[in-house]
């Protein structure tokens, strides 16, 4: 009997998470109530609170584990990735794109829902600390590649690199092509995008230094 109750509880929990992910994506985090999530999941509005205390807890359970995995992958790239010029930045770009493709139905929730600014000093939630940690790793590697100290210029370049990632993720979020096929077909293009960004950053730095 206990085993059956545990199985039903796990099924209910999964149904709530699935419902929350769908509604957050379709209508937006701020527009959805716990009551609506419960209705979508097929449980009562009191039952849902036995599993999750609020929407923020739901968001963390949806986004935290995959973001932690991506963070670990990014750290490994920074610590021991490709040594060629811009190699680690290309690896990070490909890893982030693959992550978004593997989670294409929820990537906007993972990266954007209730997100804080990338330059904030007090991210507040653990989820936003993870997101900012990812951005900091990308910015750190960009600074190392360009030999550029931390500051407003590096922050701007980091944002541009990040915007490029989000653009690629958005482009293929509705594609039915398999992740493996997309990555095989477009990885060289992603690498070239990083080369173009680096060339543009260096040109701007050179122009700025020439005027100093």
SEBALUM-922057 format. One record per residue (C-alpha): x negated, z, y. Coordinates in Angstrom, 2 decimals. Example, Ala and Ser with C-alpha at 12.3 -4.5 7.8 and 13.67 -1.06 7.14 Angstrom:
[[-12.30 7.80 -4.50]]
[[-13.67 7.14 -1.06]]
//
This chain:
[[0.00 0.00 0.00]]
[[-2.82 0.93 2.40]]
[[-4.48 -2.42 1.74]]
[[-1.27 -4.28 2.58]]
[[-0.84 -2.33 5.84]]
[[-4.43 -3.09 6.84]]
[[-3.92 -6.78 6.10]]
[[-0.75 -6.89 8.21]]
[[-2.50 -5.05 11.04]]
[[-5.36 -7.55 10.99]]
[[-2.90 -10.45 10.97]]
[[-1.10 -8.98 13.97]]
[[-4.38 -8.45 15.81]]
[[-5.42 -12.06 15.20]]
[[-2.00 -13.30 16.30]]
[[-2.30 -11.35 19.56]]
[[-5.78 -12.74 20.26]]
[[-4.63 -16.29 19.47]]
[[-1.61 -15.89 21.75]]
[[-3.72 -14.44 24.55]]
[[-6.26 -17.27 24.32]]
[[-3.53 -19.90 24.46]]
[[-1.70 -18.33 27.39]]
[[-4.85 -17.58 29.38]]
[[-5.87 -21.20 29.02]]
[[-2.46 -22.72 29.72]]
[[-1.23 -20.49 32.54]]
[[-4.22 -18.53 33.80]]
[[-5.32 -14.95 33.25]]
[[-3.69 -13.50 36.37]]
[[-0.32 -15.16 35.69]]
[[0.20 -13.71 32.21]]
[[1.54 -10.27 31.32]]
[[0.99 -8.21 28.19]]
[[4.72 -8.57 27.48]]
[[4.41 -12.38 27.48]]
[[1.41 -12.22 25.15]]
[[3.32 -9.96 22.77]]
[[6.27 -12.35 22.75]]
[[3.97 -15.33 22.01]]
[[2.32 -13.34 19.20]]
[[5.64 -12.39 17.66]]
[[5.32 -8.63 18.15]]
[[6.99 -6.09 20.41]]
[[5.67 -5.24 23.87]]
[[4.91 -1.72 22.62]]
[[3.10 -2.87 19.47]]
[[0.52 -4.86 21.43]]
[[-0.78 -1.67 23.05]]
[[-1.63 -0.26 19.64]]
[[-4.32 -2.96 19.43]]
[[-5.42 -3.64 23.02]]
[[-5.04 -1.37 26.03]]
[[-4.78 -4.16 28.62]]
[[-5.52 -7.83 29.40]]
[[-9.16 -7.05 30.20]]
[[-9.65 -5.67 26.70]]
[[-8.12 -8.84 25.27]]
[[-10.38 -11.00 27.41]]
[[-13.45 -9.06 26.27]]
[[-12.53 -9.37 22.60]]
[[-12.00 -13.11 23.02]]
[[-15.16 -13.82 25.01]]
[[-17.70 -11.09 24.29]]
[[-18.91 -11.98 20.75]]
[[-19.48 -15.72 21.36]]
[[-21.18 -15.05 24.71]]
[[-23.46 -12.45 23.14]]
[[-24.48 -15.00 20.50]]
[[-25.23 -17.60 23.18]]
[[-27.20 -15.04 25.19]]
[[-29.38 -14.28 22.16]]
[[-29.94 -18.00 21.60]]
[[-30.97 -18.48 25.25]]
[[-33.36 -15.54 25.10]]
[[-35.00 -17.03 22.00]]
[[-35.46 -20.36 23.83]]
[[-37.02 -18.67 26.86]]
[[-39.36 -16.67 24.61]]
[[-40.50 -19.47 22.33]]
[[-38.91 -22.79 23.17]]
[[-40.36 -26.25 23.71]]
[[-43.57 -26.17 25.74]]
[[-43.28 -29.70 27.12]]
[[-42.46 -30.14 30.80]]
[[-38.87 -28.97 31.26]]
[[-38.54 -28.55 27.51]]
[[-36.96 -25.12 27.56]]
[[-34.51 -26.15 30.28]]
[[-33.46 -29.10 28.13]]
[[-33.05 -26.85 25.10]]
[[-30.96 -24.42 27.13]]
[[-28.80 -27.24 28.47]]
[[-28.18 -28.63 24.98]]
[[-27.44 -25.17 23.60]]
[[-24.92 -24.45 26.37]]
[[-23.22 -27.83 25.94]]
[[-23.00 -27.37 22.18]]
[[-21.54 -23.91 22.74]]
[[-18.86 -25.35 25.01]]
[[-18.07 -28.09 22.49]]
[[-17.80 -25.64 19.61]]
[[-15.46 -23.53 21.74]]
[[-13.81 -26.39 23.64]]
[[-10.31 -24.94 23.38]]
[[-11.43 -21.68 25.01]]
[[-14.65 -22.46 26.90]]
[[-12.93 -22.15 30.30]]
[[-11.83 -18.65 29.30]]
[[-15.29 -17.72 28.02]]
[[-17.11 -18.82 31.15]]
[[-14.56 -18.71 33.93]]
[[-11.67 -16.30 33.48]]
[[-12.02 -13.27 35.76]]
[[-15.62 -14.28 36.45]]
[[-17.60 -12.88 39.35]]
[[-20.06 -14.65 41.64]]
[[-23.43 -15.50 40.10]]
[[-25.29 -13.70 42.90]]
[[-23.38 -10.44 42.72]]
[[-25.40 -7.28 42.21]]
[[-22.55 -5.31 40.63]]
[[-20.78 -7.47 38.02]]
[[-18.58 -4.56 36.96]]
[[-17.42 -5.55 33.48]]
[[-19.60 -6.00 30.42]]
[[-18.25 -9.52 30.11]]
[[-19.47 -10.47 33.57]]
[[-22.82 -8.84 32.90]]
[[-23.16 -11.19 29.93]]
[[-22.21 -14.21 32.04]]
[[-24.63 -13.26 34.81]]
[[-27.31 -12.61 32.20]]
[[-26.93 -16.20 31.00]]
[[-27.21 -17.51 34.55]]
[[-30.27 -15.34 35.22]]
[[-32.03 -16.70 32.12]]
[[-31.39 -20.28 33.28]]
[[-32.54 -19.48 36.82]]
[[-35.62 -17.67 35.53]]
[[-36.70 -20.67 33.45]]
[[-35.99 -23.01 36.36]]
[[-38.20 -20.91 38.60]]
[[-40.98 -20.90 36.04]]
[[-40.79 -24.67 35.59]]
[[-40.79 -25.38 39.33]]
[[-43.24 -22.57 40.13]]
[[-40.66 -21.35 42.61]]
[[-40.26 -17.65 43.45]]
[[-36.91 -15.93 43.35]]
[[-34.91 -16.45 46.52]]
[[-32.16 -18.51 48.12]]
[[-33.72 -21.86 47.20]]
[[-34.01 -20.96 43.52]]
[[-30.47 -19.56 43.56]]
[[-29.17 -22.86 44.96]]
[[-31.07 -24.86 42.34]]
[[-29.78 -22.55 39.60]]
[[-26.23 -23.14 40.75]]
[[-26.73 -26.90 40.71]]
[[-28.11 -26.74 37.15]]
[[-25.14 -24.59 36.14]]
[[-22.62 -26.90 37.82]]
[[-24.06 -29.77 35.78]]
[[-23.43 -27.78 32.61]]
[[-19.86 -27.03 33.59]]
[[-19.28 -30.69 34.43]]
[[-20.38 -31.85 31.00]]
[[-18.30 -29.10 29.35]]
[[-15.21 -30.13 31.29]]
[[-15.74 -33.81 30.53]]
[[-15.54 -33.30 26.78]]
[[-13.19 -30.30 26.59]]
[[-10.28 -32.53 25.48]]
[[-12.30 -34.95 23.36]]
[[-11.39 -35.28 19.70]]
[[-14.91 -36.41 18.76]]
[[-16.72 -33.98 16.48]]
[[-19.35 -31.73 18.06]]
[[-22.08 -33.05 15.76]]
[[-21.27 -36.63 16.72]]
[[-21.18 -35.88 20.45]]
[[-24.49 -34.03 20.37]]
[[-26.19 -36.77 18.34]]
[[-24.86 -39.46 20.65]]
[[-25.49 -37.76 23.98]]
[[-28.41 -35.30 23.61]]
[[-30.84 -37.84 25.06]]
[[-28.53 -38.26 28.06]]
[[-28.38 -34.48 28.54]]
[[-32.20 -34.37 28.50]]
[[-32.32 -37.16 31.06]]
[[-29.87 -35.26 33.27]]
[[-32.31 -32.33 33.33]]
[[-35.18 -34.70 34.18]]
[[-33.18 -36.11 37.09]]
[[-32.33 -32.63 38.36]]
[[-35.97 -31.52 38.19]]
[[-37.14 -34.68 39.96]]
[[-34.60 -34.05 42.72]]
[[-35.57 -30.40 43.07]]
[[-39.26 -31.29 43.27]]
[[-38.62 -34.01 45.84]]
[[-36.71 -31.57 48.02]]
[[-39.43 -28.94 47.69]]
[[-42.07 -31.54 48.57]]
[[-40.13 -32.65 51.65]]
[[-39.66 -29.07 52.75]]
[[-43.33 -28.21 52.27]]
[[-44.32 -31.33 54.20]]
[[-42.36 -30.13 57.19]]
[[-43.87 -26.63 57.14]]
//
